Amino acid sequence: MSLLIKNGNVVFENYVQKADLLIKGEKIAGIFCNGSCEETVDETIDAEGLYVMPGAIDPHMHLGLYSSFADSYRFDSQRELIGGMTTLVEYHRGKGNYIDTVKAEIAEATGNSYVDFAISLGLCAKKHMVELEDYIKELGITSFKFFFDKQDIAHTFYDIPKEEALTLDKADLYYVLKRLAELDPKLLLCVHCEDPDMFRAFLSEVKAKKPDTTDVADWDASRPDFVETNCAISGMLINGEVNGNMYCVHTSAKKTLDAYEALKNAGIPLGNVSIETCPQYLLLDKDHCTLDAKVNPAIHSKEDNEALWEGIRKGLVNTIGTDNVPVDKAKKYEKGNTLWDVWVGFGTSGIAMPALISEGYLKRGIPLTTLSKVLSTNAARLFNLEGKGEIKVGYDADLAIVDMDWERTITPELFGFTDFSIYEGMTFKGWPRYTLSRGVVMQKNGEIVGSSNHGKYLFRKL
């Protein structure tokens, strides 16, 4: 099939220009000055007045934790398409042999995912370090995760003897970063930055004072902003010692950005450092959200919100990940209704592009080119997603055709797998009229028109 998208305002890497895009099969086959394409095509989309952006990439999802992989992929990938997202990266932390558990996830996702998907691996056992090269060569995985918040307790998540688990302290971070850099500098280590020595002490203190609290602001008191900053900056300095490739997931605090910027400006060697934030840290603050929004790191203040928006504008924040955890309300509250009982995490798929357009571009005037890099281009490069994240000839035709005047309020049909949303009732302006994945129109005017057997596993090569 061939398709011509004409008259659209195309968001390229560094500028926006009216142009026509010719798509043949799965790829962008040509980029033409408006009205100059003379090829006969099977289908035409008139994008007059609309903006053609690279399909968004979600580099941070946790699927299959509270539901099957099949259900998580099937329901949430549809929600991703409605929000203009065409690729996701899932953090796998399966028990047992990773070669087997990853292949099992791929098999379950294939036929259920509407979007293309890749997998990052959590490194928690000593054998994971021994088998690293197997994961790269046999599974096509080039990104991994380090959980500071699981220090000394990783064995409980894998049902293995404690002596077989990584300690996940700063020494382990040094050795993991060093080993990845030796294998290939493009290998990426995604690091959960919260200092466990600090937040465990603070959590015990707050819990003793307020054993029955239902105020999510007390979660911020248990895991305050500097808990992240202290850990992130230590990690960056360690990364600089080995010239590693460190990716700070779900960055939540102004202090973290301030310290990172100061270190950069001082010329202190940090290696390659990338910063991710999430919609919840841009849109919500501790005084205006419910217990549904309990998450790690905690949601902080409005000052942190605005600092992260400014970090996007200045290029300090490189990517947006949703940290999406499909979970229904019954499961989240199964242990009770106090702050200490409720599970962390919530569903938040497909929200990133409309939120960034509405609150970033239309409200704060952050350029679309900057937002496109944060939504797509940077994640594609960091996570080695070849042919993704840009509008270029030869790249996958993953596109979101956005109507900047289309307002939508978050209501249950936009929740995805879950039966609640921390964004319920919020209105965003700037939604995709069309979402294309590898040249196929998968979503049109908010309705899914593609198939669940479309998404494919992305085997990444160095």
C-alpha positions as CSV (number, residue, x, y, z in Angstrom):
1,M,0.0,0.0,0.0
2,S,1.1,3.6,-0.6
3,L,-0.2,6.6,1.2
4,L,0.3,10.4,0.8
5,I,-0.1,12.7,3.8
6,K,-0.5,16.1,2.2
7,N,-0.7,19.7,3.4
8,G,0.4,18.9,7.0
9,N,2.7,21.0,9.2
10,V,5.6,18.5,9.6
11,V,7.6,18.5,12.8
12,F,11.2,17.7,11.8
13,E,14.0,17.5,14.2
14,N,14.9,21.2,14.2
15,Y,12.1,23.0,12.4
16,V,8.4,22.8,11.4
17,Q,7.5,23.1,7.7
18,K,4.5,22.4,5.5
19,A,5.3,19.3,3.5
20,D,3.9,16.1,2.0
21,L,5.0,12.7,3.1
22,L,4.9,9.7,0.8
23,I,4.6,6.3,2.6
24,K,5.2,3.0,0.9
25,G,4.7,-0.1,2.9
26,E,6.1,0.5,6.4
27,K,8.5,3.3,5.5
28,I,8.6,7.0,4.8
29,A,9.6,6.9,1.1
30,G,9.6,10.6,0.2
31,I,9.3,14.1,1.6
32,F,8.1,16.7,-0.8
33,C,7.4,20.4,-1.0
34,N,3.7,20.9,-0.5
35,G,1.8,19.8,-3.6
36,S,4.9,18.6,-5.6
37,C,4.5,14.8,-5.2
38,E,3.3,13.4,-8.5
39,E,3.1,9.7,-7.6
40,T,-0.1,7.8,-7.8
41,V,-1.0,6.4,-4.4
42,D,-3.6,4.1,-3.0
43,E,-4.8,6.5,-0.2
44,T,-4.5,10.1,0.7
45,I,-4.9,11.9,4.0
46,D,-5.4,15.6,3.9
47,A,-3.7,17.0,7.0
48,E,-4.5,20.7,6.3
49,G,-4.3,22.6,9.5
50,L,-2.9,19.6,11.4
51,Y,0.6,18.8,12.7
52,V,2.5,15.7,11.7
53,M,4.8,14.5,14.5
54,P,6.9,11.4,15.0
55,G,4.9,8.8,16.9
56,A,5.7,9.1,20.6
57,I,7.9,6.5,22.3
58,D,7.2,5.4,25.9
59,P,10.6,4.2,27.3
60,H,9.2,3.3,30.7
61,M,6.4,0.8,31.3
62,H,5.7,-2.0,33.8
63,L,3.3,-4.4,32.2
64,G,2.2,-7.7,33.6
65,L,2.8,-6.9,37.3
66,Y,-0.8,-7.0,38.4
67,S,-2.3,-8.6,35.3
68,S,-1.3,-10.9,32.5
69,F,1.0,-9.6,29.8
70,A,-1.6,-10.3,27.2
71,D,-4.2,-8.1,28.9
72,S,-1.7,-5.4,29.7
73,Y,-0.4,-5.2,26.2
74,R,-3.8,-5.5,24.5
75,F,-5.6,-2.8,26.5
76,D,-2.9,-0.3,27.2
77,S,-1.4,-0.3,23.7
78,Q,-4.8,0.8,22.4
79,R,-4.7,3.6,24.8
80,E,-1.2,4.5,23.7
81,L,-2.4,4.8,20.1
82,I,-5.2,7.2,21.1
83,G,-2.5,9.4,22.6
84,G,-0.2,9.3,19.6
85,M,2.2,6.7,21.0
86,T,3.6,4.0,18.6
87,T,6.4,2.3,20.5
88,L,6.8,1.2,24.1
89,V,9.7,-0.2,26.2
90,E,8.7,-2.5,29.0
91,Y,10.8,-3.2,32.1
92,H,11.0,-7.0,32.6
93,R,11.7,-8.3,36.0
94,G,10.6,-11.9,35.6
95,K,11.5,-14.7,38.0
96,G,13.5,-17.6,36.7
97,N,15.8,-17.7,33.7
98,Y,15.7,-14.4,31.8
99,I,16.1,-16.1,28.4
100,D,13.0,-18.1,29.1
101,T,10.9,-15.4,30.8
102,V,11.7,-12.7,28.2
103,K,10.8,-15.1,25.4
104,A,7.5,-15.9,27.2
105,E,6.7,-12.2,27.4
106,I,7.4,-11.7,23.8
107,A,5.2,-14.6,22.8
108,E,2.3,-13.3,25.0
109,A,2.7,-9.7,23.7
110,T,2.8,-10.8,20.1
111,G,-0.8,-10.9,18.9
112,N,-1.9,-8.6,21.7
113,S,0.1,-5.4,21.2
114,Y,-1.2,-2.8,18.8
115,V,2.2,-1.0,18.9
116,D,5.8,-2.1,18.5
117,F,7.6,-3.0,21.7
118,A,11.1,-3.5,23.2
119,I,12.2,-4.8,26.6
120,S,14.6,-3.6,29.2
121,L,15.9,-6.0,31.9
122,G,16.1,-5.4,35.6
123,L,19.5,-6.5,36.9
124,C,19.0,-8.0,40.4
125,A,20.9,-11.3,40.5
126,K,24.6,-12.0,40.3
127,K,23.9,-14.4,37.4
128,H,22.4,-11.6,35.4
129,M,25.8,-10.0,35.2
130,V,27.3,-13.3,34.0
131,E,24.7,-13.7,31.3
132,L,24.7,-10.1,30.1
133,E,26.2,-10.9,26.7
134,D,23.5,-13.6,26.1
135,Y,20.8,-11.1,26.7
136,I,22.3,-8.8,24.2
137,K,23.0,-11.3,21.5
138,E,20.1,-13.7,21.9
139,L,17.3,-11.4,23.1
140,G,18.3,-8.1,21.4
141,I,18.3,-6.2,24.6
142,T,20.5,-3.1,25.0
143,S,19.0,-1.4,28.0
144,F,19.0,-2.5,31.6
145,K,17.7,-1.3,35.0
146,F,19.3,-0.8,38.4
147,F,17.0,-0.5,41.4
148,F,18.6,1.5,44.3
149,D,15.3,1.2,46.1
150,K,15.7,-2.6,46.2
151,Q,19.1,-2.4,48.0
152,D,19.5,-5.6,50.2
153,I,16.1,-6.9,49.3
154,A,16.4,-7.9,45.6
155,H,16.2,-11.6,46.6
156,T,12.7,-11.2,47.8
157,F,11.6,-10.2,44.3
158,Y,13.2,-13.1,42.6
159,D,12.7,-15.9,45.1
160,I,16.4,-16.6,45.2
161,P,18.8,-17.0,48.2
162,K,20.1,-13.6,49.4
163,E,23.7,-14.5,48.6
164,E,22.7,-15.0,44.9
165,A,21.3,-11.5,44.6
166,L,23.1,-8.2,43.8
167,T,23.3,-5.9,46.8
168,L,22.3,-2.9,44.6
169,D,24.4,-0.5,46.5
170,K,26.8,2.1,45.1
171,A,29.6,-0.4,44.7
172,D,27.3,-2.6,42.6
173,L,26.4,0.5,40.5
174,Y,30.1,1.1,39.8
175,Y,30.7,-2.4,38.6
176,V,27.5,-2.7,36.5
177,L,28.2,0.6,34.7
178,K,31.8,-0.4,34.2
179,R,30.9,-3.8,32.8
180,L,28.3,-2.3,30.4
181,A,30.8,0.4,29.2
182,E,33.4,-2.4,28.5
183,L,30.9,-4.4,26.4
184,D,29.7,-1.4,24.4
185,P,29.3,2.3,25.2
186,K,25.8,2.3,23.7
187,L,24.5,-0.1,26.4
188,L,22.2,1.9,28.7
189,L,21.7,1.6,32.4
190,C,18.4,3.0,33.6
191,V,18.8,3.8,37.3
192,H,16.0,4.3,40.0
193,C,17.5,7.0,42.1
194,E,16.3,7.0,45.7
195,D,18.6,6.6,48.6
196,P,17.3,3.6,50.6
197,D,19.3,4.4,53.8
198,M,17.4,7.7,53.9
199,F,13.9,6.9,52.8
200,R,13.7,3.8,55.0
201,A,14.5,5.9,58.1
202,F,12.1,8.7,57.1
203,L,9.3,6.2,56.3
204,S,9.5,4.6,59.7
205,E,9.5,8.0,61.4
206,V,6.4,9.3,59.5
207,K,4.6,6.0,59.8
208,A,5.1,6.0,63.6
209,K,3.6,9.5,63.9
210,K,0.7,8.9,61.4
211,P,-0.1,5.2,61.3
212,D,-3.6,5.7,59.8
213,T,-2.9,8.6,57.4
214,T,-4.6,8.6,54.0
215,D,-2.8,11.8,52.9
216,V,-0.5,11.3,49.9
217,A,1.5,14.3,51.0
218,D,2.8,12.1,53.8
219,W,4.4,9.9,51.1
220,D,6.4,13.0,50.1
221,A,7.4,13.4,53.7
222,S,8.6,9.8,53.7
223,R,10.5,10.1,50.5
224,P,11.4,13.8,50.2
225,D,13.0,15.3,47.1
226,F,16.6,15.2,48.4
227,V,16.4,11.5,48.7
228,E,16.3,11.4,44.9
229,T,18.9,14.1,44.5
230,N,21.4,12.6,46.8
231,C,21.2,9.3,45.0
232,A,21.1,10.7,41.5
233,I,24.1,12.9,41.9
234,S,26.2,10.1,43.5
235,G,25.2,7.9,40.6
236,M,26.3,10.5,38.1
237,L,29.7,11.0,39.7
238,I,30.2,7.2,39.7
239,N,29.1,7.1,36.1
240,G,31.8,9.7,35.3
241,E,34.5,7.5,36.8
242,V,33.8,4.8,34.3
243,N,32.6,7.0,31.4
244,G,29.3,5.1,31.6
245,N,25.9,5.6,30.0
246,M,23.4,6.3,32.8
247,Y,19.7,7.1,32.4
248,C,17.9,8.6,35.4
249,V,14.3,7.3,35.3
250,H,11.3,9.2,36.6
251,T,13.1,12.3,37.8
252,S,10.8,14.2,40.1
253,A,12.7,16.9,41.9
254,K,13.9,20.5,41.1
255,K,16.9,19.9,43.3
256,T,18.0,17.0,41.1
257,L,17.9,19.2,38.0
258,D,19.6,22.1,39.8
259,A,22.5,19.9,41.0
260,Y,22.9,18.1,37.6
261,E,23.0,21.5,35.8
262,A,25.6,22.8,38.3
263,L,27.8,19.8,37.9
264,K,27.6,20.1,34.1
265,N,28.4,23.8,34.2
266,A,31.4,23.1,36.5
267,G,32.8,20.7,33.9
268,I,32.9,17.8,36.3
269,P,33.1,14.5,34.3
270,L,29.8,12.7,34.5
271,G,30.0,10.3,31.5
272,N,26.8,10.1,29.4
273,V,23.8,11.1,31.6
274,S,20.2,11.3,30.4
275,I,17.2,12.5,32.4
276,E,13.7,11.2,32.1
277,T,10.6,12.6,33.8
278,C,6.9,11.5,33.8
279,P,3.6,13.2,33.3
280,Q,2.7,12.9,37.0
281,Y,5.7,15.0,38.0
282,L,4.7,17.7,35.5
283,L,0.9,17.8,36.1
284,L,0.3,16.9,39.8
285,D,1.5,18.2,43.2
286,K,1.3,16.6,46.6
287,D,-1.4,19.0,47.8
288,H,-3.8,18.4,44.9
289,C,-4.0,14.6,44.3
290,T,-5.4,11.6,46.1
291,L,-4.1,8.4,47.5
292,D,-4.5,6.9,44.0
293,A,-1.4,8.8,43.1
294,K,1.0,7.0,45.5
295,V,4.1,6.3,43.5
296,N,7.9,6.1,43.8
297,P,9.4,8.6,43.7
298,A,6.7,10.6,45.5
299,I,4.9,13.5,43.9
300,H,6.3,16.8,45.3
301,S,5.4,20.5,44.9
302,K,4.2,22.9,42.2
303,E,7.8,24.3,42.3
304,D,9.0,20.9,41.2
305,N,6.4,20.8,38.4
306,E,7.6,24.1,36.9
307,A,11.3,23.3,37.3
308,L,10.7,20.1,35.2
309,W,8.9,22.0,32.5
310,E,11.8,24.4,32.4
311,G,14.2,21.5,32.3
312,I,12.4,20.3,29.2
313,R,12.7,23.7,27.6
314,K,16.4,23.9,28.4
315,G,17.2,20.4,27.2
316,L,18.1,19.1,30.7
317,V,15.2,16.7,30.6
318,N,15.7,14.4,27.6
319,T,12.7,12.0,27.6
320,I,9.2,11.3,28.9
321,G,8.3,7.9,30.3
322,T,4.9,7.2,31.8
323,D,6.0,4.6,34.4
324,N,2.7,3.0,33.5
325,V,1.6,0.2,35.8
326,P,-1.8,-1.3,34.7
327,V,-3.6,-2.0,38.0
328,D,-7.3,-1.8,39.0
329,K,-8.5,-0.2,42.1
330,A,-9.4,-3.4,43.9
331,K,-5.8,-4.6,43.5
332,K,-4.3,-1.3,44.5
333,Y,-6.3,-1.1,47.7
334,E,-6.4,-4.9,48.5
335,K,-4.4,-4.6,51.7
336,G,-6.3,-1.6,53.1
337,N,-7.0,2.1,52.6
338,T,-4.2,3.8,54.6
339,L,-1.1,5.3,52.9
340,W,1.0,2.4,54.1
341,D,-1.3,-0.3,52.8
342,V,-1.9,1.0,49.2
343,W,0.3,-0.4,46.4
344,V,2.4,2.1,44.5
345,G,1.7,2.8,40.8
346,F,-1.2,3.5,38.5
347,G,-2.1,3.3,34.8
348,T,-1.1,6.3,32.8
349,S,-0.6,5.1,29.2
350,G,-1.0,7.4,26.2
351,I,-1.1,10.6,28.2
352,A,2.3,12.0,27.4
353,M,1.8,13.6,24.0
354,P,-1.5,15.4,24.7
355,A,-0.1,16.6,28.1
356,L,3.1,18.0,26.6
357,I,1.2,19.7,23.7
358,S,-1.5,21.1,25.9
359,E,0.6,22.2,28.9
360,G,4.0,22.5,27.2
361,Y,3.4,23.9,23.8
362,L,0.1,25.7,24.0
363,K,0.3,27.0,27.6
364,R,4.1,27.5,28.1
365,G,5.3,28.0,24.6
366,I,7.9,25.3,24.5
367,P,8.7,24.7,20.8
368,L,7.1,21.6,19.2
369,T,10.6,20.6,18.0
370,T,11.8,20.4,21.6
371,L,8.7,18.4,22.7
372,S,9.1,16.1,19.7
373,K,12.7,15.3,20.8
374,V,11.6,14.6,24.3
375,L,8.6,12.5,23.2
376,S,10.3,10.5,20.4
377,T,13.8,11.3,19.0
378,N,15.9,11.2,22.1
379,A,14.3,7.9,23.4
380,A,14.9,6.3,20.0
381,R,18.6,7.2,20.1
382,L,19.1,6.3,23.7
383,F,17.3,2.9,23.5
384,N,18.8,2.0,20.1
385,L,15.4,1.9,18.4
386,E,16.6,1.9,14.9
387,G,14.4,3.7,12.3
388,K,12.2,5.2,15.0
389,G,11.6,8.6,16.5
390,E,12.2,10.9,13.4
391,I,10.5,11.9,10.2
392,K,13.2,10.9,7.7
393,V,13.2,9.0,4.4
394,G,13.8,5.3,5.2
395,Y,12.5,5.5,8.7
396,D,9.4,3.7,9.9
397,A,6.2,5.6,9.2
398,D,5.3,6.0,12.9
399,L,3.3,9.2,12.9
400,A,0.8,11.2,15.0
401,I,-1.3,13.7,13.0
402,V,-2.3,16.2,15.7
403,D,-5.3,18.6,15.8
404,M,-4.1,21.4,18.1
405,D,-7.7,22.6,18.6
406,W,-9.1,19.2,19.7
407,E,-9.9,19.2,23.4
408,R,-10.6,15.9,25.3
409,T,-11.4,15.3,28.9
410,I,-10.0,12.2,30.6
411,T,-13.0,9.9,31.2
412,P,-13.2,6.1,31.7
413,E,-12.9,5.3,28.0
414,L,-9.4,6.7,28.1
415,F,-8.2,4.8,31.2
416,G,-6.7,1.8,29.3
417,F,-6.6,-1.5,31.3
418,T,-7.3,0.2,34.6
419,D,-10.7,1.4,36.1
420,F,-9.4,4.7,37.5
421,S,-7.1,7.5,36.4
422,I,-5.2,10.0,38.4
423,Y,-5.9,12.4,35.6
424,E,-9.7,11.9,35.5
425,G,-11.5,15.1,34.8
426,M,-8.4,16.9,33.4
427,T,-8.8,18.4,29.9
428,F,-6.0,18.5,27.4
429,K,-5.9,20.3,24.1
430,G,-4.0,18.8,21.1
431,W,-4.9,15.2,20.3
432,P,-4.0,13.0,17.3
433,R,-6.7,12.6,14.7
434,Y,-4.6,9.8,13.2
435,T,-1.9,7.6,14.6
436,L,0.1,5.5,12.1
437,S,2.4,2.6,13.0
438,R,4.7,1.4,10.3
439,G,2.5,3.0,7.6
440,V,-0.8,1.5,8.9
441,V,-3.5,3.8,10.2
442,M,-4.1,2.3,13.6
443,Q,-6.2,5.1,15.2
444,K,-8.6,7.6,13.6
445,N,-10.5,10.3,15.5
446,G,-10.1,8.5,18.8
447,E,-11.2,5.1,17.5
448,I,-9.0,2.1,17.1
449,V,-9.1,0.9,13.5
450,G,-6.0,-1.3,13.5
451,S,-5.3,-4.9,14.6
452,S,-3.9,-6.3,17.8
453,N,-1.5,-8.5,15.8
454,H,0.2,-5.5,14.3
455,G,2.8,-4.7,17.0
456,K,6.1,-6.5,16.7
457,Y,9.1,-7.1,19.1
458,L,12.0,-4.8,18.4
459,F,15.2,-6.9,18.5
460,R,17.9,-4.2,19.0
461,K,21.4,-4.4,17.7
462,L,24.5,-2.5,18.7
